[in-house]
Amino acid sequence: MKASEFNRRKFIKGTAAAAGMAMLPGLAPEAFADYGHGKIKFIEEEKKLITPVEPRIKFGVIGINHSHINAMVDAVTRGGGQFVSFYAKEPELAASFARRYPQAKLAASENAVLEDPSIQVIMSSIIPDERAPLGIKVMRHGKDYLVDKPGIITLEQLAEVRKVQKETKRIYDIMYSERFENKGTVKAGELVKSGAIGKVIQTIGIGPHQINPRTRPDWFWDKKRYGGIICDIGSHQFDQFLYFTGSTSASVLFSEVGNVNHPEHPLFEDFADVVVRGNNGMGYVRNDWFTPDGLGSWGDGRLTILGTEGYIEVRKNIDIGLPQKGGNHVYMTTQKETQVFDANNLELPFGKMFVDDIVNRTGTAMTQEHCFLATELALKAQKNAQVIPLKLK
């Protein structure tokens, strides 16, 4: 037997044993696994009971073209929002959404939601090129706005949104779900905030996605509608770069995009990478549409955070290095030890913080400056990207 094969089997055997110990009832939350190179500590977060929250605001929805709207509704409901009404111009989407949220009334028109005086917030996952124009309408109707990413797809749209937001003083937040709706990333934020890895030097964010071509609408393949790969899925990584480095200003040093394997969709982009530098750290971003069907997840999203005293890796949706299924695993190596956190029992804080911001006119979930800067970086990287000449078909 080859030494490499022996080591691989030894690794898998040791990992499986550790996982089994961690799941046995009666054990303390901390269990140890010996990989032959020292001990790695596994830590399972304690289960937290989520108590029902009395509604503090009322919200509506306009446009449900992406299923991310479901997570947005659920998050704000958990945080103290009451879902009042919604409008979608596509009957088939409206019917499915109504079955999922029977407490909300199907409105007769977009204006019926915009002009409802009881509603303070409107949320949307409408087709990306329509999101900023809708947000401007929402703010001019005196309401706050929570929109799926990409919340803005051109620099011209961004300039107009910034202008209207400044005039109206309304909140225009973009749901960067790879941070707000991922428990592993929330745990990483707690660790970084505690100083566990010292000062952050760099983030490496990768956002691979599964393409599922048979389920995609026509607008998905048209860059003019979705904004381009960096504008779209890359916006998550710019949000995390700013958040974890604490940067308040940044510039894009290099970016490239390409359609290397989908010539049947000439307006589509399937690969991109970016180098960015901020006033408090550096970042690298890679996005692609090449997740294989055999993975068992829509993407092996990962985030690496390099600090002066250690580093963290978040395996977000799936952890192919461990036999048990699931994601939200956080690996942290410091000067003292290596720990693996199972963050699946953490409570997601975004919904409550967002509702707090609506009520108190604050920016605890995300400042307005951060929201717009993350988008600006993605848009500049997209606009100035070199085109990759590689063609694989």
Secondary structure, DSSP 8 states (H G I E B T S, - for coil): --HHHHHHHHHHHHHHHHHHHHHSTTS-SEEEEE-SSSEEEEEE------------EEEEEEEE-STHHHHHHHHHHHTTEEEEEEE-S-HHHHHHHHHH-TTSEE-SSHHHHHT-TT--EEEEE--GGGHHHHHHHHHHTT-EEEEESSS--SHHHHHHHHHHHHHH---EEEE-HHHHT-HHHHHHHHHHHTTTT-SEEEEEEEEE----GGG--GGGG-HHHH--HHHHTHHHHHHHHHHHHT-SSEEEEEEEEE-SS-TTSTT---EEEEEEEETTEEEEEEEES---GGGSSS---EEEEEESSEEEEEE-S--TTSSS----EEEEEESS-EEEEE-TT----HHHHHHHHHHHT--SS--HHHHHHHHHHHHHHHHT-EE------
